[in-house]
Amino acid sequence: MEYKNLIVEKRGRVDWVTFNRPDNLNALSRDFVAELNHYFDSLLEDYDTRVVVLKGAGRAFCAGLDMKDPNRTADQETEFNNGVTNKGMISQRRFSGIVMRMRRCPQPIIGLIHGFAAGGGFSIALGCDVRIAAEGTKMNCAFIKIGLSGCEMGASYHLPRLIGTSNAAELLMTGRFIDADRALRTGLVSDVVPMDQLEATGQALVDDMMVTAPLGLRLTKEAFWANVDAQNLETAIALEDRNQILTSANGDVAEGVASFLEKRVPNYLN
């Protein structure tokens, strides 16, 4: 598959993957989502690539759903808003599948986060095994701001495990932004560095991982997440996907998106 929204630069046995939609703050279009799913699928039996680094081009890591994507307007609006549940679930799994594929792939994933990581972009950041943030980074669970459940793409699974239930509930139930300093204090990220040092800091982490045994590193990721889990990721995402379909069925998503684009206060159903 030839990628249009991703740049995959192979530096030896490390993939440096850049989200390459800078004019759209690397927002998740339908085509971009397809490319991400394809890329993470390709890692499952890739025994040459040992580590993956994710970063965003331009001013942001990833600003979440591209609500101006023409493919979304033509396809996903119909699937969600007309109550076609089976098609809606297929669309939903295109997004949630990214995070499940990230977890399944045996390579450690390092996220270099800068600017904004919002909505689905935040969930992708959470799906990384290690996160390093640039100063000034802001992240949030934006889904609840547009009429959806705040729990999406593994967020309700990852956040409580990373920062505790109180902090996680606050972010999931309000859509508030968490800045880099608080992210560091709560353990959401491993380090916060100046923007001009972000890639070098990531490279230092890569260097340390690359001196480990290839099989040992893969098995460490596998055992680490197996032993962190109180329940499996598929169970958490199944509930999230169910709730996203339920919250999509009553028109709130259409209103949330419309109010966002029209820059007005949404008028949701009671």
N, C-alpha and C positions, 0 to 999 in steps of 0.2 A: 504494500500500500504506500503510495506517495503522499506524504503529509503536506498539507498547506498551512495548517495552524500550529504545527509543532516543528521545532528544529531539534533534531537528535544528533548531537555531536559526540562521536566516540573518541574518548581520550584513553587510549589503551583499552583496559577492560572496564572502564567507567563510562556510562551514558550520562552526558550533561544535556538535559531536556529543557528546552526553553519554550514556554507558552508564547506564541508569536502572533498575537492580535493586539499590538500596542495601541492602535487607534481606538479600540473598543475596551481598553483596560483588561484585555485578555478574557473578556466575558465568554460564557459557555454557549456557543451556537450549537445547533444540531450537528453540523459537520465536525466541529471541534470535539464534541462529546464522542462521536464515532471514532475519531482518531485516537483519543485517549484510551477508549476501550480496546481498540486494536493493538495499540502499543503495549499496554499492560498484559494483554493476552499473550503477546509475542514473547514476553519474558519468562513464561512458565517453563519452557524447555530450552531457554537460552542459557547454556552453561558457560558461555564465554563472558557475558556481562556479569560483573560481580557486585557493582554498586550503581545506584541511580540517583542523580541529583536533579531536582525540579526547581525551576526558577521562572520568573516572568519577565518578558521584554517590556521596556517602557516604564510607566509610572506605577504599575501595580503587579502584584502576583496574579490575582484573578478576582474580578469584581462580581463573580456569580453569574446567574442566568442572563443571557443576552435577550432582553425582552423586545429588542428591535430586530431580531433575526427574522428575515422574511420566511424562512422555512418553518420556524416556530409558528408564525402567524397563520400560515396556510395549513399546517398539520397539527401541531400540539394543541392549539386553541380548540380545534374541532374535537380532538380526542378527549380533552379534559372537560370542556364546558357543555358538551352535549350529553354528558353522562354515559358515554360509551366506555364502561368500566374496563372491559378486557383490553381495548386499545390504550386506554389511559394507563393501565398497569404496564403495558409494554413500553410506553414512553417513560414512565417513572423509572423502570428498571434500567433504561439506558443511562440514567444519571446515577442511581445508587450502585449500579454495577461497576462503576469506576472504582469506588472505594473497596468493594469486595475483591476486585482484581488486584488492587494495590496490596491488600493483605495477603492474597494467595501467592503472589509472585515471591520467589525465594530471595530476591536481592533486597538488601536494606535500601530504603528510600529516604534521602535527606531533602528536606524542604527548605529552600532559602526564600524567606518571606519578606516582602517589602511593600510599601504603599498600602494597598488595601487587599485583604483576603476576606471577601464577603460572600455570604450564602454558600453556594456550591463551591466557591473558591476556598472558603474557610473549611468546608468539609474535606476537600482534597488536602489542604494543609494538615488537618487532623489525621488523615489517613497515612501521612508520612511517619516513618519510624522515629526520626529526629527532626526537630524544627529549630532553625536559627533565624532570628528576626533582625531586620535593620531598624535602627532608631527611627521613630515616627510611624512605625507600622500600626495599622488599626485592623481589627478583625471582628466579624460579628456573624450571628446566625440570622441572616436577613429574611428568611422565609416567612417568619411570623408577621413581618411588616407588610406582606402582600396577601394576607388572608389565609396562608397555609399554616399547618402546624409548624412550630419551631424546630421539630425533630425531623431531620432530613439527611440522607446520605451518610448515615452512621453517626451523626452529631450526638444523638442521645446515648449512643454506645460509648463513644470516645471521651466526651467532655467529663462525665462524672468520674471516669477512671483517671483522667489526667489532672483535674483541678478540684475534685470533690463535688458533692451533691449540691451544696448551697451556691457556690460560684456557678456551677453548670446550670442550675435551675434559673438563676438570675439571667444568664445570657440567653438561654433557650426561650424563656417566657417573656422577654422584653425586646430582644433584638438589639440590645445595647452593644456598643463597641467596647472591646477590650484593647487597651493600648499595649505597646511593647513592654513597658516597665511593669505593668500589672501581670502581663503574660509571663514574664520572667519570675516574678514573686510567687505566682501560683503554680509554677512548674509546667505551664503550657508550652514554653519554649526552653531550650537549653542555654541559649545565650542571646544577648542583644548587642549588636556592634554597629559602628558607623556604616552607612551605606557603601562607602568605598572600600570597606574591609569585608563585606558580606561574602563575596566569592572566595576570597583567600581563607576565611574562616571555614567555609565549607570544604575547601580543598584540604585543609589540615585534618579535618575529620575523615575525609576520604582516604588520605594518606595512612592514617592510623588503622582504618578498616582494611586497607589493601595489604597490610603486612600480616594479617591473620590468614589462617588456612582457608582456602575456598569452601570446602565442605563444612568446616567448623563455623564459618560465618553464616552460611545458609541454615545450618541446623540451629544456630543460636537464635536467628530470627524466628524460625519455626517453633522452637521450644519456648521462647520468650512470650510470644503472643498466646500460645496454647495455655501457658501457666498464668498469664494475666487474666485470661477470660473467666469470668464467673458464668457467663452464658456465651453462646456463639454469636458471631456477627450476623449470620443469616437470620437468626431469630429476632434480633433487634431491628434489622432492616425490614423484615416482613411486617412487623407492627408499624414501623414508620410509613412504609408504603401504603398499608391499609388506611392509616390516618390521612395521608396526603390525598388519596382518592376520595375519602369521605369529605375532607375539607374543600375539595375541588368541585363536589357535586352540587353545592348550593349557590353557586354564583359568586362567592367571595373572591375567588382567584381572579375572575374577570374584572371585578370592581377594584381589587388591589392593584392589578396591572394598569388599569385605566387611570386610576388616581395617581399612580406613580408617574406615568407618562404625561399626565395633565398638570402635574405639580399641585395637587389639591389634597385635602383631607379625605380619606376614603369614607364611604357611607355603606358600612357592612350591614347585612341582615342580622337581626337579633337572634 
